[in-house]
Amino acid sequence: MVSATPPHSQVLAKNGALPPPNGEWVIERQLNEIVSPLLSRLSTANLILTPQETQVALLVREGRSSKQIAEMLGVAVVTVNFHRKNLRKKLGIGNSPVNLRTYMLSLKSG
């Protein structure tokens, strides 16, 4: 199973802004509450996503552009587009005109 730690928390940790030693930030707890249903849906669909694909999927669902995702994850835009293409293939919408973000949002509410 892929870690449910939101990419935002990982970015904050890398920048030296760590939560208090005795607990997690409220924002991290709230992000986990939002992210957990989507990750559960993806795992019950028997999808095997890489950790980076999972991060990209969560950020796409938030409405981030490929450029924004690339900056957040410290990778090239072409890398993000590669992960988006793989996500579409794994979700069965590879050749479909369905918007990836719209599809990801439907997984959360479905």
Legacy VTK file of the C-alpha trace (Angstrom):
# vtk DataFile Version 3.0
C-alpha trace
ASCII
DATASET POLYDATA
POINTS 110 float
0.000 0.000 0.000
1.211 3.488 -0.790
1.805 6.005 1.982
-1.114 8.326 2.680
1.197 11.167 3.640
0.140 14.147 1.534
2.839 15.619 -0.705
2.335 18.993 1.011
3.513 17.519 4.314
6.573 16.054 2.664
7.415 19.424 1.091
7.041 21.164 4.458
9.258 18.554 6.112
11.934 18.984 3.435
11.895 22.737 4.057
12.544 22.222 7.754
9.025 23.086 8.876
8.303 19.961 10.896
5.254 19.332 13.097
5.634 19.342 16.865
7.437 16.231 18.175
4.381 15.086 20.148
1.851 15.134 17.295
0.859 16.127 13.836
-0.287 19.464 12.529
-3.989 20.062 12.235
-3.544 20.708 8.517
-1.841 17.338 8.050
-4.672 15.558 9.870
-7.254 17.345 7.698
-5.337 16.526 4.513
-5.196 12.870 5.553
-8.978 12.877 6.057
-9.441 14.212 2.525
-6.825 11.979 0.893
-7.651 8.681 2.607
-10.953 8.015 0.778
-9.299 8.480 -2.610
-6.376 6.212 -1.743
-8.826 3.584 -0.470
-10.798 3.735 -3.705
-7.635 3.430 -5.781
-6.382 0.462 -3.760
-9.736 -1.335 -3.873
-9.702 -0.984 -7.637
-6.583 -3.197 -7.557
-4.445 -0.449 -8.988
-0.762 -0.506 -8.322
0.470 3.064 -8.333
4.031 4.127 -7.721
4.543 6.615 -4.882
5.162 9.380 -7.428
2.006 8.475 -9.375
0.076 8.676 -6.115
1.465 12.129 -5.373
0.677 13.307 -8.891
-2.856 11.857 -8.657
-3.543 13.702 -5.405
-2.235 16.983 -6.774
-4.174 16.588 -10.042
-7.309 16.050 -7.988
-6.597 19.336 -6.192
-6.547 21.050 -9.581
-2.802 21.657 -9.815
-1.286 22.137 -13.256
1.554 19.954 -14.499
3.921 22.895 -14.045
2.808 23.431 -10.422
3.115 19.718 -9.664
6.599 19.622 -11.194
7.706 22.539 -9.015
6.233 20.975 -5.864
7.850 17.596 -6.484
11.112 18.938 -7.860
10.824 17.139 -11.194
10.481 18.177 -14.843
7.069 18.916 -16.368
7.675 16.099 -18.860
8.023 13.712 -15.885
4.666 14.842 -14.490
3.074 14.370 -17.919
4.546 10.854 -18.050
2.934 10.032 -14.676
-0.377 11.560 -15.792
-0.318 9.363 -18.910
0.381 6.268 -16.794
-2.432 7.208 -14.394
-4.881 7.546 -17.283
-3.799 4.132 -18.589
-4.089 2.452 -15.169
-7.487 4.053 -14.545
-8.766 2.812 -17.897
-9.271 6.264 -19.408
-6.151 6.338 -21.567
-7.836 7.022 -24.915
-10.926 8.667 -23.474
-11.736 12.385 -23.605
-12.498 12.274 -19.857
-10.659 14.936 -17.849
-8.259 13.287 -15.375
-9.160 15.645 -12.523
-12.877 15.121 -13.079
-12.348 11.374 -13.036
-10.262 11.570 -9.841
-12.985 13.646 -8.158
-15.599 11.073 -9.149
-13.535 8.358 -7.428
-13.625 10.321 -4.185
-17.377 10.765 -4.191
-18.294 7.431 -5.727
LINES 1 111
110 0 1 2 3 4 5 6 7 8 9 10 11 12 13 14 15 16 17 18 19 20 21 22 23 24 25 26 27 28 29 30 31 32 33 34 35 36 37 38 39 40 41 42 43 44 45 46 47 48 49 50 51 52 53 54 55 56 57 58 59 60 61 62 63 64 65 66 67 68 69 70 71 72 73 74 75 76 77 78 79 80 81 82 83 84 85 86 87 88 89 90 91 92 93 94 95 96 97 98 99 100 101 102 103 104 105 106 107 108 109
